[in-house]
Amino acid sequence: MTAKFNDTLFDLSGKTAIVTGASRGIGEAIARRMAQHGANVVVSSRKVESCQEVVESINKDEGREAAFAVGCNISHKEHLQMLVDETNKKFGDVDILVCNAAVNPAFGHSKDITEEQIDKIFDCNLKANHWLAHMVAPQMEKNGGGAVVIISSISGFVGNKGIGMYGVSKAADMQLARNLAVEYGPNNIRINTIAPGIVKTYFAEALWKDPKTEKFIADQLPMKRFGLPDDIAGAAVFLASPAGAWMTGQNITIDGGTLIGVGGM
């Protein structure tokens, strides 16, 4: 059993968290760390079987029923409501929402992107986060506050020849957080974003699967390596915990120095 963090700034004991896109990568790491800090965590993604594997591992590590799996296709609003409803049935009101799930069905020049691909990007990367935040906000308000963490990307800060519309959606996520922070701040509901750089996940495997490609890119970064999912998880715990109690409408960039390096990425 892992160590407990009761009575610290990072204590999440008794809190209920939803983490989307949590069957692997950054979402899985966040779900694990939140459970370690005492939260009850709903692990969600499109494939519930993969979520269940993560849940079983978390529950074994924590020695308690700390996690629960719910399948959800975030592009459907009714699925999002079902995710919230199932969380309420299992663990009660939602205190923490982590919007991590995202898609990028298009790569290449933006002139070639289809209307369907644009719709999919914004349905999953922006609209789902908008709807989920509004679905859980009344529960957070009733209980004196809560935290929403949206996983954005450094792609939201720079132009990109290959994933331009994805970057547009991630820039929009940062503005979504600012807008929601203004709206819900009086209710002690905090909304922030995290903008990771290149993290070694399935989503970015084209950049690190080949060792030569990974080395070529990593050598240009100040810290000379790509990130790992756990490099992002700690910031999510901070933003969800009492340690981040006066932080809202902000973004934390975690990129190994990519954006401050010569020319950025």
Residue pairs with C-beta under 8 A, 6 or more apart in sequence:
1 61
1 62
1 63
2 36
2 61
2 62
3 36
4 13
4 38
5 11
5 12
5 13
5 36
5 37
5 38
6 13
6 38
9 241
9 242
9 243
10 37
10 237
10 238
10 241
10 242
10 243
11 37
11 38
11 241
11 242
12 34
12 37
12 38
12 39
12 96
12 237
12 240
12 241
13 37
13 38
13 39
14 38
15 38
15 39
15 40
15 95
15 96
15 240
16 39
16 40
16 41
16 42
16 87
16 91
16 92
16 93
16 94
16 95
16 96
17 31
17 34
17 39
17 40
17 41
17 42
17 94
17 95
17 96
17 97
17 98
17 240
18 41
18 42
18 44
18 83
18 84
18 87
18 94
18 96
18 97
18 98
18 132
18 136
19 27
19 30
19 31
19 34
19 41
19 42
19 43
19 44
19 98
19 100
20 27
20 44
20 45
20 72
20 74
20 83
20 98
20 99
20 100
20 101
20 128
20 132
21 27
21 44
21 45
21 100
21 101
21 102
21 151
22 28
22 30
22 31
22 41
22 43
22 44
22 45
22 51
22 54
22 98
22 100
23 43
23 45
23 47
23 50
23 51
23 53
23 54
24 45
24 50
24 54
24 201
24 202
25 199
25 201
25 202
25 203
25 229
26 100
26 151
26 196
26 199
26 201
26 229
26 232
26 233
27 43
27 45
27 98
27 100
27 101
27 151
28 43
28 54
28 229
29 228
29 229
29 230
29 232
29 233
30 98
30 100
30 229
30 232
30 233
30 236
30 237
31 41
31 43
31 54
31 58
31 67
32 54
32 58
32 61
32 233
33 230
33 233
33 234
33 236
33 237
34 41
34 96
34 98
34 236
34 237
34 240
35 41
35 58
35 61
35 62
35 66
35 67
36 61
36 62
37 237
37 241
39 66
39 95
39 96
39 240
40 65
40 66
40 67
40 68
40 90
40 91
41 58
41 66
41 67
41 68
42 67
42 68
42 69
42 70
42 83
42 86
42 87
42 90
42 91
43 51
43 54
43 55
43 58
43 67
43 68
43 69
43 70
44 51
44 69
44 70
44 71
44 72
44 83
44 101
45 51
45 71
45 72
45 101
46 71
46 72
46 73
46 74
47 71
48 69
48 70
48 71
51 69
51 70
51 71
52 69
54 67
54 69
55 67
55 68
55 69
58 66
58 67
59 65
59 66
59 67
68 87
68 90
68 91
70 82
70 83
70 86
70 87
72 79
72 80
72 82
72 83
73 79
74 80
74 101
74 123
74 124
74 128
74 132
75 120
75 123
75 124
75 128
77 131
80 128
80 131
80 132
80 135
81 135
83 132
84 94
84 132
84 135
84 136
87 94
88 94
88 139
93 139
93 140
93 142
93 143
94 136
94 139
94 140
94 146
95 139
95 140
95 143
95 146
95 147
95 240
96 146
96 147
96 148
96 149
96 240
97 132
97 133
97 136
97 146
97 147
97 148
97 149
98 148
98 149
98 151
98 236
98 240
99 128
99 129
99 132
99 133
99 148
99 149
99 150
99 151
99 173
100 151
101 124
101 128
102 124
102 125
102 151
102 166
102 169
102 170
102 203
103 120
103 121
103 124
103 125
104 121
104 163
104 166
104 203
105 117
105 120
105 121
106 112
106 113
106 114
106 117
106 118
106 121
106 163
106 165
106 166
107 162
107 163
108 162
109 161
110 164
110 165
113 165
117 165
118 165
121 165
121 166
121 169
122 169
122 172
125 166
125 169
125 170
125 172
125 173
126 169
126 172
126 173
126 176
129 150
129 173
129 176
130 176
133 148
133 176
133 180
133 191
136 146
136 148
137 146
137 184
137 187
137 189
139 146
140 146
140 184
140 187
140 188
140 189
141 184
141 187
141 188
141 189
144 188
145 187
145 188
145 189
145 190
146 188
146 189
146 190
147 189
147 190
147 191
147 192
147 239
147 240
147 244
148 177
148 180
148 189
148 190
148 191
148 192
149 191
149 192
149 193
149 194
149 236
149 239
149 240
150 173
150 174
150 176
150 177
150 191
150 192
150 193
150 194
151 193
151 194
151 196
151 232
151 236
152 170
152 171
152 173
152 174
152 177
152 193
152 194
152 195
152 251
153 166
153 167
153 170
153 195
153 196
154 195
154 196
154 197
154 253
154 255
154 258
154 259
154 265
155 163
155 166
155 167
155 170
156 167
156 168
156 170
156 171
156 172
156 173
156 174
156 195
157 171
157 195
157 253
157 259
157 264
158 167
158 259
158 264
158 265
159 167
160 166
160 167
170 195
173 193
174 193
174 195
174 251
177 191
177 192
177 193
177 249
177 250
177 251
178 249
180 189
180 191
181 190
181 191
181 192
181 248
181 249
182 249
184 190
184 191
185 248
185 249
190 239
190 244
190 245
190 247
190 248
191 248
191 249
192 239
192 244
192 247
192 248
192 249
192 250
192 251
192 252
193 250
193 251
193 252
194 232
194 235
194 236
194 239
194 251
194 252
194 253
194 254
195 251
195 252
195 253
195 254
195 255
196 227
196 231
196 232
196 254
196 255
197 221
197 226
197 227
197 253
197 254
197 255
197 256
197 258
197 259
197 265
198 204
198 207
198 208
198 217
198 226
198 227
198 255
198 258
198 265
199 226
199 227
199 228
199 229
199 231
199 232
200 208
200 226
200 227
200 228
200 229
201 229
204 226
207 213
207 214
207 217
207 226
208 214
208 217
208 226
214 226
217 226
218 224
218 225
218 226
220 261
220 265
221 255
221 256
221 257
221 258
221 261
222 256
222 257
222 258
222 260
222 261
223 256
223 257
224 256
225 256
226 256
227 254
227 255
227 256
231 254
232 254
235 252
235 254
238 244
239 247
239 252
253 259
258 264
258 265
259 265
